[in-house]
Amino acid sequence: MANDSFTALAHPVRRAIVERLAHGSATVGAATADFGLAKPTISRHLRVLEEAGVVRRRVVGRQHQLDLDVEALEVPYGWLGRQRDVWDRMFDAVEDHLNARGVAGD
Amino acid sequence: MANDSFTALAHPVRRAIVERLAHGSATVGAATADFGLAKPTISRHLRVLEEAGVVRRRVVGRQHQLDLDVEALEVPYGWLGRQRDVWDRMFDAVEDHLNARGVAGD
């Protein structure tokens, strides 16, 4: 399931690219200009993001335009939310159980 | 920031461990029994989760007890939510701009 999305986001440079693209479409140059990274390094990070479906690339004339696919963030976001919900319900059930036994009042 | 949490969750075995611990504390054996993985492999995955603060280990007698630290999931969850919010606002602003220019009515 969300393996690729979590892997794609498991690097600060890739998260920084996502943060920029959340503000709108950008060329590869504009999205990555001030990281001070070599082009092959940038290309490798972009490939990971593209393979995970988090970023899409359009070739517009001589420009490579990058877009965030915000839907791809829903998978890890949903997974994290579900773990929190399960944990909250478990926690409530334990508390109810302790209350029913009068432990809280001891 | 959330680097460690995303890295910790970037493997299906580690996510499966988190899913179990969301249901409550468990021993290492109970949390990982039916993965069919060698002990060193399990230990390596647990170390990544512990180093990221996602899982805590308590030694209770001869048992190693694992607990989810659900707070550690808030960092990646919050980051993902913020990217979505930024994107939604950007999208709304573009739409408002197009509506103001009457593009939608063309």
Backbone of each chain as ProteinMPNN parsed JSONL, in Angstrom:
{"seq_chain_A": "MANDSFTALAHPVRRAIVERLAHGSATVGAATADFGLAKPTISRHLRVLEEAGVVRRRVVGRQHQLDLDVEALEVPYGWLGRQRDVWDRMFDAVEDHLNARGVAGD", "coords_chain_A": {"N_chain_A": [[0.821, -1.207, 0.0], [0.887, 1.95, 1.079], [3.598, 2.084, 0.818], [5.394, 3.153, -1.19], [4.735, 5.903, -1.128], [5.422, 6.689, 1.5], [8.148, 6.103, 1.411], [8.92, 7.832, -0.612], [8.638, 10.242, 0.706], [10.525, 10.158, 2.616], [12.822, 11.693, 2.767], [14.509, 14.748, 3.311], [14.996, 16.558, 1.149], [13.212, 15.697, -0.801], [10.804, 16.138, 0.503], [10.957, 18.894, 0.677], [10.702, 19.607, -2.017], [8.077, 18.742, -2.479], [6.759, 20.509, -0.735], [7.149, 22.941, -2.067], [5.813, 22.48, -4.49], [3.264, 22.231, -3.595], [2.428, 24.78, -3.53], [1.933, 25.274, -6.121], [2.337, 24.506, -9.646], [5.63, 24.066, -11.039], [8.721, 24.662, -12.802], [11.386, 22.238, -13.25], [13.797, 23.487, -12.715], [13.005, 25.821, -11.233], [11.802, 24.62, -9.053], [13.843, 23.4, -7.721], [16.066, 24.969, -7.569], [17.556, 26.396, -5.467], [18.664, 24.434, -3.808], [21.262, 23.732, -4.047], [22.254, 21.377, -5.11], [23.709, 18.734, -7.067], [22.843, 18.073, -10.501], [22.376, 15.26, -11.157], [21.704, 14.281, -8.645], [19.392, 15.702, -7.987], [17.776, 14.699, -10.072], [17.577, 12.031, -9.34], [16.131, 12.194, -6.917], [13.764, 13.317, -7.912], [12.921, 11.246, -9.555], [12.234, 9.259, -7.701], [10.052, 10.493, -6.459], [8.335, 10.73, -8.66], [7.963, 8.029, -9.391], [6.543, 7.143, -7.227], [4.22, 8.399, -7.681], [3.74, 10.844, -6.57], [4.64, 13.175, -7.633], [4.177, 14.655, -10.823], [5.431, 14.923, -14.148], [5.453, 17.195, -16.795], [6.227, 17.766, -20.147], [6.779, 20.782, -21.52], [7.216, 22.405, -24.267], [10.515, 23.311, -24.136], [10.741, 23.077, -21.492], [10.617, 21.291, -18.413], [7.914, 20.635, -16.566], [6.729, 20.489, -13.288], [4.256, 18.919, -11.28], [2.439, 18.618, -8.274], [0.835, 15.656, -7.208], [-1.696, 15.704, -5.348], [-3.458, 13.853, -4.421], [-1.978, 11.55, -4.035], [-0.874, 11.926, -1.59], [-2.871, 11.345, 0.105], [-2.977, 8.654, 0.744], [-0.808, 7.899, 2.621], [-1.566, 9.792, 4.547], [-4.178, 9.009, 5.252], [-3.642, 6.454, 6.267], [-2.065, 7.046, 8.543], [-3.938, 8.515, 10.026], [-5.811, 6.515, 10.54], [-4.361, 4.786, 12.232], [-4.119, 6.378, 14.466], [-6.82, 6.658, 15.165], [-7.504, 3.982, 15.823], [-5.834, 3.609, 18.004], [-6.808, 5.585, 19.748], [-9.385, 4.58, 20.244], [-8.74, 2.168, 21.501], [-7.478, 3.158, 23.765], [-9.587, 4.556, 25.0], [-11.23, 2.36, 25.558], [-9.736, 0.951, 27.428], [-9.715, 2.807, 29.496], [-12.46, 2.995, 30.083], [-12.826, 0.42, 31.042], [-11.198, 0.424, 33.32], [-12.51, 2.41, 34.795], [-15.008, 1.152, 35.161], [-14.282, -0.831, 36.888], [-13.788, 0.641, 39.017], [-11.263, 1.576, 39.492], [-10.249, 4.058, 39.005], [-11.265, 5.55, 41.065], [-9.972, 4.673, 43.304]], "CA_chain_A": [[0.0, 0.0, 0.0], [1.499, 3.286, 1.056], [5.051, 1.981, 0.883], [6.083, 4.09, -2.054], [4.545, 7.293, -0.703], [6.252, 6.95, 2.676], [9.553, 6.104, 0.965], [9.126, 9.06, -1.375], [8.671, 11.388, 1.622], [11.503, 9.855, 3.671], [14.058, 12.454, 2.574], [14.166, 16.177, 3.433], [14.971, 17.231, -0.158], [11.959, 15.342, -1.495], [9.717, 16.855, 1.179], [11.054, 20.312, 0.298], [10.123, 19.714, -3.368], [6.619, 18.634, -2.305], [6.292, 21.758, -0.115], [7.087, 23.98, -3.105], [4.79, 22.178, -5.501], [1.952, 22.453, -2.979], [2.076, 26.166, -3.861], [1.622, 25.358, -7.544], [3.221, 23.941, -10.655], [6.918, 24.762, -11.192], [9.702, 23.95, -13.62], [12.394, 21.532, -12.45], [14.762, 24.49, -12.261], [12.434, 26.67, -10.187], [11.453, 23.829, -7.869], [15.012, 22.806, -7.068], [17.222, 25.847, -7.832], [18.439, 26.793, -4.364], [19.107, 23.351, -2.932], [22.709, 23.561, -4.188], [22.535, 19.953, -5.352], [24.083, 18.375, -8.439], [21.68, 17.642, -11.298], [22.018, 13.838, -11.017], [21.076, 14.085, -7.324], [18.023, 16.2, -8.165], [17.059, 13.767, -10.942], [17.31, 10.81, -8.573], [15.032, 12.489, -5.99], [12.53, 13.493, -8.693], [12.484, 9.937, -10.034], [11.563, 8.581, -6.576], [8.744, 11.151, -6.3], [7.489, 10.394, -9.812], [7.609, 6.609, -9.334], [5.527, 6.99, -6.184], [3.012, 9.106, -8.108], [3.567, 12.062, -5.769], [4.933, 14.289, -8.541], [4.069, 14.355, -12.254], [6.263, 15.785, -14.972], [4.938, 17.474, -18.136], [7.206, 18.467, -20.973], [6.1, 21.901, -22.185], [8.303, 22.98, -25.073], [11.82, 22.837, -23.649], [10.676, 23.068, -20.028], [9.99, 20.184, -17.691], [7.039, 21.242, -15.583], [6.392, 19.525, -12.232], [3.01, 19.135, -10.544], [2.141, 17.727, -7.153], [-0.449, 14.945, -7.232], [-2.043, 15.772, -3.921], [-4.17, 12.605, -4.092], [-1.003, 10.548, -3.588], [-0.593, 12.149, -0.165], [-4.02, 10.866, 0.888], [-2.752, 7.277, 1.214], [-0.135, 7.91, 3.926], [-2.356, 10.606, 5.493], [-5.262, 8.152, 5.725], [-3.08, 5.374, 7.1], [-1.687, 7.628, 9.84], [-5.169, 8.855, 10.734], [-6.437, 5.276, 11.027], [-3.624, 4.271, 13.405], [-4.488, 7.23, 15.594], [-8.191, 6.312, 15.562], [-7.461, 2.677, 16.492], [-5.176, 3.835, 19.303], [-7.744, 6.345, 20.592], [-10.466, 3.683, 20.689], [-8.138, 1.24, 22.454], [-7.231, 3.927, 24.988], [-10.902, 4.78, 25.619], [-11.75, 1.087, 26.071], [-8.981, 0.65, 28.657], [-10.178, 3.754, 30.508], [-13.802, 2.547, 30.479], [-12.657, -0.803, 31.81], [-10.688, 0.806, 34.646], [-13.595, 3.117, 35.489], [-16.03, 0.179, 35.535], [-13.766, -1.567, 38.042], [-13.616, 1.579, 40.119], [-9.839, 1.791, 39.749], [-9.991, 5.501, 38.997], [-11.681, 6.116, 42.337], [-9.207, 4.124, 44.425]], "C_chain_A": [[0.857, 1.259, 0.0], [3.019, 3.256, 1.041], [5.749, 3.071, 0.082], [5.912, 5.535, -1.598], [5.409, 7.607, 0.514], [7.729, 7.018, 2.293], [9.861, 7.407, 0.24], [9.31, 10.255, -0.441], [9.753, 11.242, 2.696], [12.839, 10.545, 3.427], [13.723, 13.946, 2.571], [14.133, 16.924, 2.105], [13.662, 16.931, -0.881], [10.771, 16.017, -0.818], [9.742, 18.336, 0.818], [10.467, 20.531, -1.103], [8.591, 19.664, -3.282], [6.06, 19.935, -1.724], [6.19, 22.881, -1.154], [5.954, 23.748, -4.076], [3.383, 22.291, -4.928], [1.471, 23.874, -3.26], [1.79, 26.34, -5.35], [2.707, 24.739, -8.401], [4.52, 24.737, -10.754], [7.799, 23.971, -12.153], [10.673, 23.228, -12.69], [13.382, 22.544, -11.882], [14.234, 25.3, -11.088], [12.183, 25.879, -8.906], [12.681, 23.395, -7.084], [16.238, 23.719, -7.079], [18.13, 26.029, -6.617], [18.75, 25.679, -3.371], [20.626, 23.176, -2.994], [23.114, 22.109, -4.407], [22.889, 19.733, -6.821], [22.863, 17.841, -9.186], [21.363, 16.159, -11.163], [21.325, 13.543, -9.687], [19.617, 14.53, -7.385], [17.195, 15.193, -8.972], [16.671, 12.499, -10.191], [16.128, 11.055, -7.617], [13.716, 12.641, -6.748], [12.004, 12.145, -9.177], [11.725, 9.192, -8.929], [10.16, 9.167, -6.386], [7.799, 10.787, -7.439], [7.04, 8.94, -9.762], [6.542, 6.343, -8.277], [4.224, 7.696, -6.557], [2.761, 10.396, -7.346], [3.767, 13.3, -6.646], [4.758, 13.796, -9.979], [4.878, 15.371, -13.037], [5.589, 15.942, -16.331], [6.042, 18.179, -18.906], [6.454, 19.513, -21.786], [7.187, 22.653, -22.959], [9.623, 22.422, -24.576], [11.851, 22.762, -22.125], [10.085, 21.755, -19.501], [9.231, 20.786, -16.516], [6.632, 20.172, -14.566], [5.088, 19.922, -11.544], [2.94, 18.145, -9.39], [0.851, 16.977, -7.46], [-0.881, 14.769, -5.785], [-2.801, 14.52, -3.48], [-3.21, 11.543, -3.539], [-0.64, 10.723, -2.118], [-1.712, 11.612, 0.721], [-3.774, 9.473, 1.461], [-1.99, 7.266, 2.545], [-0.915, 8.711, 4.974], [-3.479, 9.758, 6.101], [-4.759, 7.048, 6.645], [-2.738, 5.895, 8.496], [-2.922, 7.966, 10.668], [-5.839, 7.614, 11.309], [-5.702, 4.727, 12.249], [-3.983, 5.088, 14.643], [-5.882, 6.892, 16.098], [-8.22, 4.994, 16.331], [-6.903, 2.857, 17.901], [-6.115, 4.582, 20.255], [-8.852, 5.442, 21.129], [-9.952, 2.695, 21.725], [-7.972, 1.93, 23.808], [-8.535, 4.172, 25.733], [-11.43, 3.5, 26.254], [-11.045, 0.716, 27.374], [-9.487, 1.535, 29.794], [-11.562, 3.36, 31.022], [-13.707, 1.334, 31.405], [-12.181, -0.47, 33.236], [-11.766, 1.523, 35.455], [-14.646, 2.144, 35.996], [-15.59, -0.625, 36.755], [-13.521, -0.659, 39.233], [-12.168, 1.891, 40.431], [-9.533, 3.28, 39.852], [-10.314, 6.122, 40.351], [-10.86, 5.643, 43.536], [-8.24, 5.14, 45.024]], "O_chain_A": [[1.486, 1.579, -1.009], [3.661, 4.288, 1.232], [6.581, 3.812, 0.605], [6.861, 6.316, -1.676], [6.053, 8.654, 0.568], [8.469, 7.873, 2.78], [10.914, 8.012, 0.441], [10.056, 11.18, -0.761], [9.882, 12.094, 3.575], [13.881, 10.034, 3.838], [12.771, 14.368, 1.915], [13.324, 17.838, 1.94], [13.075, 17.817, -1.503], [9.828, 16.426, -1.495], [8.694, 18.964, 0.67], [9.805, 21.541, -1.342], [7.899, 20.447, -3.933], [5.014, 20.413, -2.163], [5.252, 23.677, -1.121], [5.227, 24.67, -4.445], [2.416, 22.432, -5.676], [0.272, 24.149, -3.236], [1.442, 27.435, -5.791], [3.826, 24.485, -7.953], [4.513, 25.955, -10.572], [7.643, 22.758, -12.298], [10.778, 23.552, -11.507], [13.758, 22.468, -10.712], [14.915, 25.455, -10.074], [12.334, 26.407, -7.804], [12.574, 23.056, -5.905], [17.321, 23.313, -6.656], [19.342, 25.839, -6.719], [19.066, 25.954, -2.214], [21.218, 22.554, -2.112], [24.17, 21.668, -3.954], [22.424, 20.458, -7.7], [21.969, 17.238, -8.592], [20.188, 15.806, -11.061], [20.465, 12.665, -9.609], [18.722, 13.835, -6.903], [16.064, 14.873, -8.609], [15.58, 11.96, -10.379], [15.229, 10.22, -7.518], [12.676, 12.16, -6.297], [10.794, 11.919, -9.208], [10.696, 8.569, -9.19], [9.197, 8.428, -6.177], [6.609, 10.563, -7.219], [5.883, 8.635, -10.052], [5.735, 5.424, -8.418], [3.235, 7.6, -5.83], [1.684, 10.983, -7.46], [3.142, 14.337, -6.427], [5.136, 12.674, -10.313], [4.997, 16.531, -12.642], [5.197, 14.954, -16.953], [6.707, 19.075, -18.386], [5.611, 19.188, -22.621], [7.962, 23.422, -22.392], [9.836, 21.209, -24.587], [12.878, 22.421, -21.539], [9.162, 21.195, -20.093], [9.818, 21.364, -15.601], [6.234, 19.072, -14.948], [4.847, 21.096, -11.262], [3.334, 16.986, -9.52], [-0.121, 17.578, -7.919], [-0.487, 13.825, -5.101], [-2.788, 14.167, -2.301], [-3.585, 10.741, -2.685], [-0.158, 9.79, -1.476], [-1.535, 11.442, 1.927], [-4.29, 9.136, 2.527], [-2.475, 6.68, 3.513], [-0.924, 8.352, 6.151], [-3.702, 9.785, 7.311], [-5.373, 6.748, 7.669], [-3.076, 5.272, 9.502], [-2.946, 7.73, 11.876], [-6.369, 7.643, 12.42], [-6.334, 4.257, 13.194], [-4.13, 4.541, 15.736], [-6.115, 6.842, 17.306], [-8.877, 4.891, 17.366], [-7.443, 2.317, 18.867], [-6.201, 4.242, 21.435], [-9.217, 5.517, 22.302], [-10.633, 2.411, 22.711], [-8.283, 1.361, 24.854], [-8.595, 4.018, 26.953], [-12.004, 3.529, 27.342], [-11.676, 0.226, 28.311], [-9.667, 1.068, 30.918], [-11.818, 3.383, 32.226], [-14.412, 1.239, 32.409], [-12.692, -1.009, 34.218], [-11.92, 1.277, 36.651], [-15.128, 2.278, 37.121], [-16.42, -1.049, 37.56], [-13.108, -1.103, 40.305], [-11.861, 2.409, 41.505], [-8.701, 3.715, 40.647], [-9.699, 7.115, 40.739], [-11.028, 6.145, 44.647], [-7.525, 4.826, 45.976]]}, "seq_chain_B": "MANDSFTALAHPVRRAIVERLAHGSATVGAATADFGLAKPTISRHLRVLEEAGVVRRRVVGRQHQLDLDVEALEVPYGWLGRQRDVWDRMFDAVEDHLNARGVAGD", "coords_chain_B": {"N_chain_B": [[13.179, 17.504, 10.479], [10.408, 15.611, 10.253], [11.769, 13.499, 9.179], [12.825, 11.061, 10.311], [10.454, 9.783, 11.183], [9.0, 9.352, 8.792], [10.834, 7.73, 7.453], [10.903, 5.598, 9.206], [8.39, 4.541, 8.772], [8.5, 3.657, 6.24], [8.455, 1.0, 5.361], [6.802, -2.069, 4.821], [6.75, -4.078, 6.843], [7.411, -2.653, 9.151], [5.274, -0.904, 9.261], [3.253, -2.769, 9.693], [3.886, -3.651, 12.26], [3.42, -1.278, 13.699], [0.649, -1.057, 13.221], [-0.292, -3.23, 14.744], [0.511, -2.52, 17.333], [-0.989, -0.297, 17.701], [-3.302, -1.313, 18.632], [-2.68, -1.878, 21.184], [-0.263, -2.478, 23.82], [2.359, -4.893, 23.35], [4.305, -7.935, 23.539], [7.598, -8.396, 22.102], [7.641, -10.849, 20.804], [4.849, -11.442, 20.454], [4.079, -9.289, 18.894], [5.354, -9.693, 16.524], [5.261, -12.292, 15.69], [4.001, -13.843, 13.52], [5.201, -12.982, 11.142], [7.123, -14.465, 9.961], [9.82, -13.895, 9.873], [13.39, -13.702, 10.249], [15.056, -13.428, 13.437], [17.168, -11.419, 13.578], [16.379, -9.712, 11.521], [13.874, -8.795, 12.374], [14.774, -7.465, 14.671], [16.276, -5.427, 13.551], [14.315, -3.916, 12.2], [12.773, -3.144, 14.413], [14.62, -1.567, 15.738], [14.87, 0.643, 14.023], [12.289, 1.717, 14.28], [12.291, 2.319, 17.015], [14.406, 4.157, 17.194], [13.318, 6.268, 15.822], [11.465, 7.037, 17.592], [8.929, 6.051, 17.415], [8.188, 3.658, 18.445], [8.365, 2.321, 21.706], [10.39, 0.464, 24.025], [9.997, -1.621, 26.763], [11.556, -3.347, 29.397], [10.282, -5.991, 31.013], [10.625, -7.989, 33.508], [11.558, -10.945, 32.065], [10.588, -10.347, 29.65], [10.355, -8.416, 26.669], [8.622, -5.6, 26.211], [6.573, -3.891, 23.944], [5.537, -0.627, 23.041], [3.432, 1.588, 21.255], [4.275, 4.906, 20.427], [2.104, 7.146, 20.054], [2.144, 9.838, 19.66], [4.371, 10.342, 18.107], [3.51, 9.848, 15.588], [2.126, 12.065, 14.956], [3.73, 14.028, 13.836], [4.486, 13.353, 11.044], [1.822, 13.128, 10.196], [0.754, 15.683, 10.646], [2.414, 17.194, 8.937], [1.694, 16.175, 6.395], [-1.005, 16.93, 6.344], [-0.72, 19.705, 6.342], [0.462, 20.157, 3.816], [-1.623, 19.462, 2.179], [-3.501, 21.397, 2.901], [-2.208, 23.778, 2.062], [-2.138, 23.297, -0.684], [-4.876, 23.137, -1.248], [-5.669, 25.778, -0.68], [-4.176, 27.149, -2.609], [-5.338, 26.108, -4.905], [-7.982, 27.034, -4.64], [-7.474, 29.773, -4.834], [-6.586, 30.04, -7.468], [-8.879, 29.272, -8.797], [-10.681, 31.291, -7.971], [-9.441, 33.451, -9.19], [-9.723, 32.778, -11.899], [-12.503, 32.768, -12.074], [-13.018, 35.462, -11.503], [-12.03, 36.627, -13.761], [-13.846, 35.778, -15.499], [-13.497, 33.468, -16.864], [-14.561, 30.997, -16.328], [-17.118, 31.281, -17.273], [-16.856, 31.378, -19.976]], "CA_chain_B": [[11.898, 17.281, 11.153], [9.752, 14.308, 10.284], [12.542, 12.531, 8.419], [12.89, 9.76, 10.94], [9.153, 9.12, 11.228], [8.671, 8.854, 7.456], [11.737, 6.604, 7.177], [10.47, 4.481, 10.046], [7.147, 3.97, 8.241], [8.706, 3.371, 4.812], [8.607, -0.434, 5.122], [5.533, -2.709, 5.205], [6.868, -4.805, 8.117], [7.372, -1.684, 10.248], [3.889, -0.419, 9.369], [2.448, -3.841, 10.296], [4.15, -3.609, 13.707], [2.688, -0.107, 14.213], [-0.784, -1.387, 13.206], [-0.595, -4.093, 15.896], [0.702, -1.806, 18.605], [-2.099, 0.659, 17.85], [-4.334, -2.035, 19.393], [-2.231, -2.023, 22.567], [1.071, -2.978, 24.134], [2.572, -6.308, 23.037], [5.695, -8.365, 23.611], [8.235, -8.497, 20.788], [7.176, -12.098, 20.19], [3.447, -11.34, 20.036], [3.924, -8.255, 17.873], [6.071, -10.011, 15.278], [5.317, -13.752, 15.563], [3.636, -14.485, 12.254], [5.795, -12.396, 9.942], [8.038, -15.433, 9.366], [11.106, -13.241, 9.623], [14.478, -14.056, 11.161], [15.166, -12.486, 14.558], [17.958, -10.202, 13.291], [15.581, -8.832, 10.657], [12.908, -8.16, 13.287], [15.515, -6.532, 15.546], [16.672, -4.266, 12.753], [13.113, -3.093, 11.992], [12.394, -2.541, 15.696], [15.588, -0.51, 16.05], [14.494, 1.829, 13.23], [11.083, 2.282, 14.902], [12.66, 2.883, 18.318], [15.247, 5.349, 16.989], [12.434, 7.347, 15.373], [10.556, 7.356, 18.683], [7.581, 5.573, 17.103], [7.943, 2.514, 19.331], [9.209, 2.261, 22.902], [10.569, -0.887, 24.539], [10.181, -1.739, 28.215], [11.925, -4.697, 29.804], [9.441, -6.376, 32.154], [11.123, -9.326, 33.826], [12.322, -11.478, 30.931], [9.874, -9.967, 28.432], [10.502, -7.077, 26.093], [7.272, -5.13, 25.917], [6.608, -2.788, 22.983], [4.409, 0.314, 23.047], [3.405, 2.635, 20.239], [4.177, 6.295, 20.896], [1.213, 7.678, 19.016], [2.543, 11.237, 19.429], [5.38, 10.387, 17.043], [2.805, 9.831, 14.292], [1.535, 13.394, 14.717], [4.628, 14.857, 13.026], [4.199, 13.154, 9.617], [0.399, 13.392, 9.941], [0.616, 17.138, 10.556], [3.099, 17.674, 7.724], [0.852, 15.824, 5.242], [-2.201, 17.772, 6.403], [-0.358, 21.072, 5.936], [0.656, 20.222, 2.357], [-2.961, 19.434, 1.591], [-4.118, 22.71, 3.134], [-1.554, 24.741, 1.175], [-2.577, 22.975, -2.041], [-6.296, 23.517, -1.346], [-5.753, 27.242, -0.749], [-3.646, 27.535, -3.921], [-6.339, 25.716, -5.886], [-9.096, 27.977, -4.494], [-7.046, 31.087, -5.318], [-6.568, 29.956, -8.937], [-10.284, 29.224, -9.22], [-11.215, 32.641, -7.776], [-8.828, 34.285, -10.217], [-10.361, 32.453, -13.181], [-13.891, 33.245, -12.001], [-12.993, 36.917, -11.568], [-11.763, 36.991, -15.163], [-14.963, 35.298, -16.289], [-13.07, 32.332, -17.689], [-15.473, 29.875, -16.093], [-18.34, 31.5, -18.032], [-16.606, 31.409, -21.426]], "C_chain_B": [[11.444, 15.84, 11.034], [10.545, 13.218, 9.563], [12.484, 11.14, 9.028], [11.551, 9.049, 10.946], [8.793, 8.558, 9.855], [9.55, 7.646, 7.109], [11.282, 5.376, 7.959], [9.257, 3.779, 9.451], [7.285, 3.532, 6.788], [9.002, 1.897, 4.549], [7.346, -1.141, 5.632], [5.607, -3.478, 6.528], [6.773, -3.822, 9.288], [5.964, -1.102, 10.393], [2.999, -1.484, 10.005], [2.658, -3.873, 11.809], [3.386, -2.442, 14.343], [1.191, -0.417, 14.273], [-1.154, -2.266, 14.394], [-0.523, -3.329, 17.193], [-0.349, -0.715, 18.801], [-3.231, 0.021, 18.649], [-3.892, -2.269, 20.835], [-0.826, -2.597, 22.648], [1.189, -4.465, 23.798], [4.037, -6.653, 23.256], [6.268, -8.397, 22.198], [7.723, -9.737, 20.065], [5.771, -11.966, 19.642], [3.291, -10.35, 18.882], [4.481, -8.686, 16.522], [6.033, -11.491, 14.919], [5.091, -14.253, 14.141], [4.139, -13.76, 11.002], [6.71, -13.397, 9.238], [9.4, -14.842, 9.042], [12.138, -13.695, 10.655], [14.603, -12.984, 12.251], [16.021, -11.256, 14.258], [17.207, -9.203, 12.42], [14.563, -8.071, 11.498], [13.614, -7.098, 14.14], [15.894, -5.268, 14.801], [15.464, -3.341, 12.536], [12.699, -2.4, 13.294], [13.336, -1.399, 16.053], [15.24, 0.772, 15.302], [13.279, 2.511, 13.868], [11.412, 2.941, 16.243], [13.469, 4.161, 18.149], [14.409, 6.541, 16.526], [11.447, 7.752, 16.472], [9.129, 6.887, 18.449], [7.19, 4.429, 18.034], [8.903, 2.627, 20.518], [9.266, 0.836, 23.423], [10.761, -0.81, 26.043], [10.58, -3.173, 28.521], [11.175, -5.005, 31.095], [9.809, -7.815, 32.49], [11.956, -9.818, 32.654], [11.687, -11.089, 29.601], [10.272, -8.568, 27.966], [9.136, -6.648, 25.581], [7.372, -3.909, 24.999], [5.346, -1.934, 23.114], [4.553, 1.272, 21.875], [3.457, 3.991, 20.94], [3.406, 7.065, 19.823], [1.541, 9.142, 18.704], [3.537, 11.348, 18.272], [4.736, 10.344, 15.656], [2.227, 11.193, 13.948], [2.414, 14.247, 13.796], [4.395, 14.608, 11.523], [2.737, 13.447, 9.273], [0.159, 14.892, 9.764], [1.251, 17.696, 9.292], [2.221, 17.399, 6.494], [-0.4, 16.692, 5.195], [-1.904, 19.196, 5.947], [-0.162, 21.174, 4.431], [-0.702, 20.25, 1.657], [-3.647, 20.783, 1.729], [-3.541, 23.761, 2.195], [-2.07, 24.543, -0.25], [-4.037, 23.412, -2.236], [-6.448, 25.032, -1.482], [-5.269, 27.744, -2.101], [-4.715, 27.277, -4.987], [-7.529, 26.688, -5.857], [-8.731, 29.336, -5.078], [-7.043, 31.115, -6.849], [-8.001, 30.011, -9.459], [-10.932, 30.609, -9.101], [-10.719, 33.572, -8.88], [-9.509, 34.054, -11.577], [-11.807, 32.949, -13.204], [-13.954, 34.758, -12.161], [-12.771, 37.394, -12.994], [-12.886, 36.49, -16.081], [-14.618, 34.101, -17.161], [-14.045, 31.178, -17.576], [-16.725, 30.029, -16.963], [-18.127, 31.468, -19.546], [-17.199, 30.207, -22.136]], "O_chain_B": [[12.03, 14.947, 11.647], [10.029, 12.119, 9.361], [12.141, 10.167, 8.357], [11.5, 7.837, 10.739], [8.332, 7.421, 9.753], [9.07, 6.663, 6.544], [11.278, 4.259, 7.44], [9.104, 2.566, 9.601], [6.315, 3.089, 6.173], [9.727, 1.576, 3.607], [6.874, -0.857, 6.733], [4.62, -3.524, 7.263], [6.135, -4.117, 10.298], [5.51, -0.836, 11.506], [2.092, -1.156, 10.769], [1.708, -4.098, 12.559], [2.776, -2.6, 15.401], [0.53, -0.084, 15.257], [-2.212, -2.077, 14.995], [-1.39, -3.469, 18.056], [-0.577, -0.261, 19.922], [-4.027, 0.723, 19.271], [-4.661, -2.808, 21.631], [-0.286, -3.124, 21.676], [0.222, -5.212, 23.947], [4.907, -5.787, 23.172], [5.523, -8.421, 21.217], [7.41, -9.692, 18.876], [5.515, -12.333, 18.495], [2.463, -10.554, 17.994], [4.126, -8.115, 15.491], [6.685, -11.915, 13.965], [5.907, -15.01, 13.615], [3.562, -13.91, 9.925], [7.042, -13.218, 8.066], [10.049, -15.231, 8.071], [11.795, -14.029, 11.789], [14.304, -11.81, 12.031], [15.645, -10.148, 14.642], [17.378, -7.992, 12.564], [14.407, -6.858, 11.357], [13.116, -5.984, 14.306], [15.839, -4.17, 15.354], [15.582, -2.123, 12.673], [12.324, -1.228, 13.291], [12.909, -0.384, 16.605], [15.306, 1.862, 15.87], [13.242, 3.736, 13.984], [10.873, 4.0, 16.567], [13.252, 5.137, 18.867], [14.751, 7.69, 16.805], [10.682, 8.7, 16.301], [8.219, 7.268, 19.184], [6.018, 4.255, 18.368], [10.074, 2.975, 20.367], [8.304, 0.082, 23.283], [11.58, -0.037, 26.538], [10.007, -4.111, 27.967], [11.397, -4.374, 32.128], [9.355, -8.749, 31.829], [12.947, -9.188, 32.285], [12.191, -11.459, 28.541], [10.492, -7.664, 28.772], [8.575, -7.239, 24.658], [8.164, -3.001, 25.252], [4.24, -2.451, 23.276], [5.655, 1.71, 21.546], [2.762, 4.203, 21.934], [3.967, 7.557, 18.844], [1.249, 9.627, 17.61], [3.537, 12.341, 17.544], [5.347, 10.755, 14.669], [1.877, 11.454, 12.797], [1.905, 15.092, 13.06], [4.129, 15.561, 10.791], [2.442, 13.954, 8.191], [-0.548, 15.314, 8.849], [0.682, 18.577, 8.647], [2.028, 18.279, 5.655], [-0.808, 17.139, 4.123], [-2.711, 19.821, 5.26], [-0.569, 22.163, 3.822], [-0.898, 20.966, 0.676], [-4.294, 21.258, 0.796], [-4.282, 24.543, 1.6], [-2.399, 25.51, -0.938], [-4.385, 23.988, -3.267], [-7.245, 25.516, -2.286], [-5.865, 28.652, -2.681], [-4.961, 28.115, -5.855], [-8.022, 27.112, -6.903], [-9.552, 29.981, -5.731], [-7.453, 32.105, -7.453], [-8.296, 30.706, -10.431], [-11.64, 31.05, -10.006], [-11.478, 34.372, -9.428], [-9.824, 34.999, -12.3], [-12.279, 33.478, -14.21], [-14.822, 35.282, -12.859], [-13.27, 38.449, -13.385], [-12.876, 36.745, -17.285], [-15.356, 33.762, -18.086], [-14.331, 30.477, -18.547], [-17.332, 29.031, -17.352], [-19.088, 31.523, -20.312], [-17.075, 30.086, -23.355]]}, "name": "protein", "num_of_chains": 2, "seq": "MANDSFTALAHPVRRAIVERLAHGSATVGAATADFGLAKPTISRHLRVLEEAGVVRRRVVGRQHQLDLDVEALEVPYGWLGRQRDVWDRMFDAVEDHLNARGVAGDMANDSFTALAHPVRRAIVERLAHGSATVGAATADFGLAKPTISRHLRVLEEAGVVRRRVVGRQHQLDLDVEALEVPYGWLGRQRDVWDRMFDAVEDHLNARGVAGD"}
